[in-house]
């Protein structure tokens, strides 16, 4: 029974992969998706954004950036260990005629580290910043989608990575907020406030 379920899920994942990778091909996506899928294109903008936040964000921003980096490191490490344990081969190695727009790595496929890393960062940003949480979330979704479009991950890989990164981001920032309430005394993270929690303990009041 379990084998049949797993086989059905694998077949569905392959069909969804072909729908995105082949059926949705277009010149714009062929240009944009490899950029979203390549880490080096994010290095300079990310460094500039971090520098601006550190210079103008104050002490609280330094601490929140530390939380984001911690979540990113754990997301990447966890996804790497899971890939080595699950041993799922990338679609570009097993499906003929893949519309391949990136290097087909020899590493395993499930879960996607790109997706886990981006969703960990996006979740920390969502919880921490009240004014512009949607930008990071949209970027995370775009990066996850790009990994399927360029031919190196199944949709299930990026979904698993997104769930792992999101869960880790929530756990990480709530753990830090509970264990180090002084980090958020000036303004609790937006997600903490929405959940009705006060990092210093007790119910959040307005």
Residue pairs with C-beta under 8 A, 6 or more apart in sequence:
9 156
13 154
13 155
13 156
14 91
14 95
14 154
16 154
16 155
16 156
17 91
17 95
17 148
17 154
17 155
18 95
20 145
20 148
20 149
20 155
21 91
21 98
21 99
21 148
21 149
21 151
22 97
22 99
24 149
25 99
29 149
30 101
32 146
33 101
33 145
33 146
33 149
33 150
34 101
34 102
34 146
34 150
35 41
36 142
36 143
36 145
36 146
37 101
37 102
37 114
37 143
37 146
37 147
37 149
37 150
37 152
38 102
39 114
50 65
53 61
53 65
54 61
54 62
54 65
57 64
57 65
60 183
60 184
60 186
60 187
63 183
64 124
64 128
64 183
64 189
67 124
67 128
67 172
67 173
67 176
68 120
68 121
68 124
68 125
68 128
70 172
71 120
71 121
71 123
71 124
71 165
71 168
71 169
71 172
71 173
72 117
72 120
72 121
74 120
74 168
74 172
75 113
75 116
75 117
75 119
75 120
75 164
75 165
75 168
75 169
76 113
76 116
76 117
78 116
78 164
78 168
79 111
79 112
79 113
79 116
79 117
79 161
79 164
79 165
80 113
82 110
82 111
82 164
83 107
83 108
83 109
83 110
83 111
83 113
84 108
86 108
86 110
87 108
88 108
88 109
88 110
88 154
88 157
89 108
89 109
90 104
90 105
90 107
90 108
90 109
90 152
90 153
91 98
91 109
91 151
91 152
91 153
91 154
92 98
92 100
92 104
92 151
92 152
93 104
98 151
99 149
99 151
100 150
100 151
100 152
101 149
101 150
101 151
102 150
102 151
102 152
103 152
104 151
104 152
105 152
109 152
109 153
109 154
109 157
110 154
110 156
110 157
110 160
111 157
111 158
111 160
111 161
111 164
112 144
112 147
112 153
112 157
112 158
112 160
112 161
113 161
114 143
114 144
114 146
114 147
114 153
114 158
114 161
115 140
115 143
115 144
115 147
115 153
115 157
115 158
115 159
115 160
115 161
115 162
115 165
116 161
116 162
116 164
116 165
116 168
117 165
118 139
118 140
118 143
118 144
118 165
119 140
119 144
119 161
119 162
119 163
119 164
119 165
119 166
119 169
120 165
120 166
120 168
120 169
120 172
121 136
121 140
121 165
121 169
122 136
122 137
122 139
122 140
122 165
122 166
122 169
123 165
123 166
123 168
123 169
123 170
123 173
124 169
124 172
124 173
125 133
125 136
125 137
126 133
126 136
126 137
126 169
126 190
126 191
127 169
127 170
127 173
127 189
127 190
127 191
127 192
128 173
128 189
128 190
128 191
129 190
130 190
133 190
140 162
140 165
144 158
144 159
144 161
144 162
145 158
147 153
147 157
147 158
148 154
148 155
148 157
148 158
170 191
173 189
173 191
173 192
174 192
174 197
176 183
177 183
177 184
177 188
177 189
177 192
177 197
177 199
178 199
181 199
181 200
181 201
183 199
184 192
184 199
184 200
185 199
185 200
188 197
188 198
188 199
188 204
189 199
192 198
192 199
192 204
193 204
195 204
196 203
196 204
197 203
197 204
198 204
198 205
